[in-house]
């Protein structure tokens, strides 16, 4: 489970911004939250809105960059070439419109939870070089907090449960210490717990290969397939079933079965509409996330699907009788049909837009205050006020037009 993510000096993000999946103390939809075993409360859904070029995607890309920086060395070592965190070109770029920013490191801080513990991982990277790194742990059973390691330009210190682990004096400056521990000590219980979260508990949807996504999600899981078919039924398509056929060259073919007026026929997925093909690249991961309880991150979710399906997906994550394992959905969107108090809590709606220096600002609806210091009412017409520019991130203009206290 993702708890909180902070980033500074990354692409259009100049100043520190924090994306928080911890639920705020507000009264709406109190049954639509993830209540963890220790009483902490987290959000199952968060949507980021804002104009094109405002920096929405950069927030998600920053989160991706942490996972990629940590996991790519492990995938290279294990020869996992098909993993989604292994792009051919991977560069962490600082804020470009300031000389100081170009010379300063990009800073990431992420809090996340597993069944065993809550972790805080900090990573500072200048170009490709790691200049600071640390990992702390809070054990779920006892609440005891402990530092596991700290690394800066003066050296490395391994503490607590990591005190006996040995690290090479020739550790590359471009290799995160966490990655090195994963390569060298993957059987260590804590190392494995941390890296399993990056590897399996957070997933960044890649639309580049929808058939591969489908195979990964559906293979060996009839429950995922059943949930997919339930979602397709909600869309009122005439698809009643589908099957996956493995080919000799390790590729797959997908066949959909249609029923209309008592007649059934089977089509290759490549003969379906582009919209249906996109759906088959998306729904397996939605279904798998709900079944397995991981965090699913999708850029421009609404560009891939019909607004009614978007609403249906959001409501499935919000429905704790369906989302029994604490899955989370984080996405960017332009769709206003779902931006209302029936679908979202105020702390689940986020905005991004650029300031005068081309720097992106990130803030949630629940923390937004107008020039009079007034908060947004929980029964407000969110979509209407957003279109009027009252939340700062005007959907058509890149710059703020009514920033209020948020720009402070």
FENLIN-V866222 format. One record per residue. N is the residue number from 1. D_CENTER is the distance of its C-alpha to the mean C-alpha in Angstrom with 1 decimal. Layout:
n & d_center
N & D_CENTER
N & D_CENTER
This chain:
n & d_center
1 & 10.2
2 & 8.2
3 & 11.0
4 & 10.9
5 & 10.0
6 & 12.9
7 & 13.8
8 & 17.3
9 & 19.1
10 & 16.5
11 & 17.7
12 & 18.3
13 & 17.2
14 & 20.5
15 & 20.5
16 & 18.3
17 & 15.5
18 & 13.6
19 & 10.5
20 & 11.6
21 & 10.5
22 & 14.1
23 & 16.3
24 & 19.1
25 & 22.7
26 & 23.3
27 & 25.3
28 & 23.6
29 & 22.1
30 & 22.5
31 & 22.3
32 & 18.7
33 & 17.1
34 & 16.2
35 & 19.3
36 & 19.2
37 & 22.4
38 & 23.3
39 & 23.0
40 & 19.8
41 & 17.9
42 & 14.2
43 & 12.4
44 & 11.3
45 & 10.0
46 & 9.2
47 & 10.3
48 & 11.0
49 & 14.5
50 & 17.0
51 & 19.4
52 & 19.1
53 & 19.3
54 & 18.2
55 & 15.1
56 & 12.1
57 & 10.8
58 & 11.7
59 & 9.3
60 & 6.3
61 & 8.9
62 & 9.9
63 & 6.9
64 & 7.6
65 & 11.1
66 & 11.3
67 & 10.4
68 & 12.6
69 & 15.4
70 & 15.6
71 & 15.5
72 & 17.4
73 & 20.7
74 & 20.4
75 & 19.9
76 & 22.8
77 & 24.9
78 & 24.2
79 & 24.5
80 & 21.3
81 & 21.5
82 & 19.4
83 & 16.1
84 & 13.2
85 & 12.8
86 & 16.4
87 & 16.9
88 & 20.6
89 & 20.2
90 & 17.9
91 & 18.9
92 & 17.5
93 & 19.3
94 & 20.5
95 & 21.4
96 & 24.3
97 & 26.5
98 & 28.0
99 & 30.1
100 & 29.1
101 & 25.4
102 & 26.1
103 & 27.9
104 & 25.5
105 & 22.6
106 & 18.9
107 & 17.7
108 & 14.5
109 & 14.3
110 & 11.8
111 & 12.9
112 & 11.8
113 & 14.1
114 & 15.8
115 & 18.9
116 & 21.0
117 & 19.7
118 & 17.4
119 & 16.8
120 & 16.6
121 & 16.1
122 & 17.3
123 & 17.6
124 & 19.8
125 & 20.5
126 & 23.3
127 & 23.2
128 & 22.7
129 & 24.4
130 & 22.9
131 & 24.9
132 & 23.5
133 & 21.5
134 & 21.6
135 & 20.4
136 & 21.4
137 & 21.4
138 & 22.3
139 & 23.8
140 & 23.1
141 & 26.7
142 & 28.5
143 & 26.2
144 & 27.6
145 & 25.7
146 & 26.5
147 & 25.7
148 & 25.1
149 & 25.5
150 & 25.8
151 & 26.3
152 & 27.6
153 & 30.1
154 & 33.0
155 & 31.8
156 & 29.9
157 & 30.5
158 & 29.3
159 & 29.9
160 & 30.1
161 & 29.1
162 & 28.5
163 & 31.9
164 & 33.7
165 & 31.3
166 & 32.8
167 & 31.1
168 & 32.9
169 & 34.5
170 & 33.6
171 & 29.8
172 & 28.5
173 & 27.2
174 & 24.4
175 & 23.2
176 & 21.1
177 & 23.1
178 & 20.3
179 & 20.4
180 & 24.2
181 & 24.2
182 & 22.1
183 & 24.5
184 & 27.6
185 & 26.8
186 & 24.2
187 & 26.6
188 & 26.4
189 & 24.9
190 & 22.7
191 & 21.6
192 & 20.7
193 & 18.8
194 & 16.6
195 & 16.1
196 & 15.5
197 & 12.4
198 & 11.1
199 & 12.8
200 & 12.3
201 & 10.1
202 & 6.7
203 & 6.8
204 & 6.2
205 & 8.8
206 & 11.9
207 & 14.6
208 & 17.2
209 & 18.6
210 & 18.2
211 & 21.1
212 & 19.6
213 & 16.4
214 & 18.9
215 & 21.0
216 & 18.3
217 & 17.2
218 & 20.7
219 & 23.1
220 & 24.7
221 & 23.1
222 & 25.3
223 & 23.2
224 & 20.2
225 & 22.8
226 & 24.4
227 & 21.4
228 & 20.8
229 & 24.5
230 & 24.2
231 & 21.6
232 & 23.8
233 & 26.7
234 & 25.1
235 & 24.9
236 & 28.7
237 & 28.7
238 & 31.6
239 & 29.7
240 & 30.9
241 & 29.6
242 & 28.3
243 & 29.0
244 & 27.7
245 & 30.5
246 & 30.2
247 & 32.2
248 & 34.2
249 & 32.3
250 & 29.0
251 & 27.8
252 & 27.5
253 & 28.8
254 & 27.4
255 & 30.1
256 & 29.7
257 & 32.6
258 & 33.7
259 & 36.2
260 & 38.3
261 & 41.7
262 & 42.2
263 & 41.6
264 & 38.8
265 & 37.8
266 & 35.2
267 & 33.3
268 & 31.4
269 & 27.8
270 & 28.8
271 & 31.4
272 & 29.0
273 & 27.8
274 & 24.9
275 & 23.1
276 & 23.8
277 & 22.6
278 & 19.2
279 & 19.0
280 & 19.8
281 & 17.0
282 & 14.5
283 & 16.1
284 & 16.4
285 & 12.7
286 & 12.6
287 & 15.7
288 & 14.7
289 & 11.6
290 & 14.2
291 & 16.8
292 & 15.1
293 & 13.0
294 & 9.7
295 & 6.1
296 & 5.2
297 & 3.1
298 & 6.5
299 & 8.7
300 & 11.9
301 & 11.7
302 & 15.2
303 & 16.7
304 & 16.7
305 & 18.2
306 & 20.9
307 & 20.3
308 & 21.9
309 & 19.5
310 & 16.5
311 & 18.2
312 & 18.9
313 & 15.4
314 & 14.3
315 & 17.5
316 & 17.0
317 & 13.9
318 & 16.1
319 & 19.1
320 & 19.4
321 & 22.2
322 & 19.8
323 & 16.6
324 & 18.8
325 & 16.6
326 & 14.0
327 & 11.1
328 & 8.1
329 & 6.9
330 & 4.9
331 & 7.0
332 & 9.8
333 & 13.3
334 & 17.0
335 & 18.3
336 & 20.5
337 & 21.8
338 & 19.1
339 & 19.2
340 & 21.7
341 & 22.4
342 & 22.8
343 & 19.2
344 & 17.4
345 & 18.2
346 & 18.7
347 & 16.0
348 & 13.4
349 & 14.4
350 & 13.5
351 & 15.6
352 & 15.7
353 & 19.1
354 & 21.4
355 & 24.3
356 & 27.7
357 & 26.9
358 & 24.0
359 & 21.5
360 & 18.4
361 & 18.2
362 & 15.3
363 & 16.5
364 & 16.1
365 & 18.8
366 & 20.0
367 & 20.9
368 & 22.4
369 & 26.2
370 & 28.7
371 & 31.7
372 & 33.6
373 & 31.1
374 & 30.2
375 & 26.9
376 & 25.7
377 & 27.3
378 & 25.3
379 & 27.5
380 & 27.2
381 & 26.7
382 & 23.3
383 & 23.4
384 & 26.9
385 & 26.5
386 & 23.5
387 & 25.7
388 & 28.5
389 & 26.5
390 & 26.8
391 & 23.3
392 & 23.6
393 & 21.0
394 & 23.4
395 & 22.0
396 & 24.8
397 & 25.5
398 & 23.4
399 & 25.1
400 & 25.3
401 & 28.3
402 & 28.4
403 & 26.4
404 & 28.4
405 & 27.7
406 & 24.0
407 & 25.4
408 & 27.6
